[in-house]
Amino acid sequence: FMSETAAALCLSAGYRNTGDRMWQTLTLLFALFPCALVQLSLVFIHRDVSRDRPLVLLLHLLQLGPLV
């Protein structure tokens, strides 16, 4: 999960260096939007917010929820 996100960020940086703004934007959109949806589903399915566990909520906000 994390390696796929890191690869997408590296690819996006490569597109930025070559000046391809459209491909950079599409890469970021298709890489980060599903990550955000996964984190939101983990927050609501596991009900981490109701357990009063601020560290777990912070990890979800930092996109590190699957590691929990």
Secondary structure as UniProt FT lines:
FT   HELIX           2..18
FT   HELIX           21..46
FT   TURN            47..52
FT   HELIX           54..61
FT   TURN            62..63
FT   HELIX           65..67
//
